[in-house]
């Protein structure tokens, strides 16, 4: 036997594509070539494979020409996941080992001593193996827990190349990795932040409750020390628990990004990039694109503190994901789309010195500085943020009060009830929250009485609201109605929603 094929796969975004590792060995001058649009990390595998084979006490085929093709040859490959199948093919051919791996997927990076090391994107690979009907998955031992999150596939944790060859020869056993009970043992997370500990700011807390109930974006503006950052970090404590489908979505993203800790992600993400973050860090990128902060915040919270301090082109890149819930990244190698359905929480000072809206401290900014500062965030971007609120300085009496406000657990109960109403409403539709409604859903579920129409007509005229802002007010009104347990949007719901758009202009 001089030719062998093994199954592997490449991760493209959050999905996988098949890669067939073809190994051919023939007599000739000692040579080892890897073809099939392999990147540098794969080309360097030749030296890793040579040392791994020798240090695993196998004979390396000297005076032979080794050719490895990663098919299909017209798609770019990167990463170290092909080390194990390439080395396994070479050992099998040179040692005459019979492999029965037609129903198996093999991935893993090799160390120089023959050990099998971690590779990223194991969860998408396991899901892909199940979709293709492959029964067995040979993975690095350190990745077995992650792969076992997917049922329907037998997971074999491999420690070394030698162990795998011995197993395939029937000389050593590799025990199947038992799938952990990763979802049934769910426990509510213990949050460090709680709304009960925040003094005052009832209006802002109400805005956070509405934002959590309908997954609406929110912009908080106020002087330094008024509690904007504290409230933003408290938002996850009132968000409903991730559903299993949502948890799988988030877990896949973290797996591809190499940030997964061998377990389902059961709590909603909270990402808070610094204002010096680049565009690629925020939206994702690279030669072979990887998820950025907005995708890592999927189904959770993206908190942008000091919002105007972000570079203009960076925050303008939020327009598409805020509107569509996805981010599309185009590179020479192809176009990838990552999910980006997050709650944007942005905070800012009203001016460079921070005191333009503070009645107790005079602002020291010139009119030119104030205008320049306000223009850092464009109108189209502000138009995509549902709630605009002022967060004033907390009065001394509130700060020294020993009375606790409503706890996060109590508010979360109302939020979960509102989300449950939305889940029932959107059954059979690709929508999970009111903020995701499209025009057809708005027409169907956001019907108004005559008084509400008159109020909205006056507001649109006086506040010069765009069509997008009008639709977002309707979505907010629907969420407020859900919080109140109302099937229909009433005048009071529309009036409250308009309060949160007053700072948009």
Buried (B, 14 or more C-beta within 10 A) or exposed (E): EEEBBBBBBBBBBBBBEEBBBBBBBEEEEEEBEBEBBBBEBBEBBBEBBBBBBBBBEBEBBEEBBBBBBBBBEEBBBBBBBBBBBBBBBBBBBBEEBEBEBEEBBBBBBBBEEBBBBBBBBBBBBBBBBBEBEBEBBBBBBBBBBBBBBBEEBBBBBBBBBBBBBBBBEEEEEBEEBEBBEBEEEBEEEEBEBBBBEBBBBEEBBBBBBBBBBBBBBBBBBBBEEBBBBBBBBBBBBBBBBBEEEBBBBBBBBBBBBEEBEBEBBBBBBBBBBEBEBEBBBBBBBEEBBBBBBBBBBBBBBBBBBBBBBBBEEBBBBBBBBBEEBBBBBEEEBEEBBBBBBBBBBBBBBBBBBBBBBBEEEEBEBEEEBBEBBEEBBEEEBBBBBBBBBBBBBBEEEBEEEEEEBBBBBEBBEBBBBBBEBBBEBBEEEEBBBBBBBEEEBBEEBBEBEEEBEEBBEEBBEEBEBBEEBBBBBBBBBBBBBBBBEBEEBBBBBBBBBBBBBEBBE
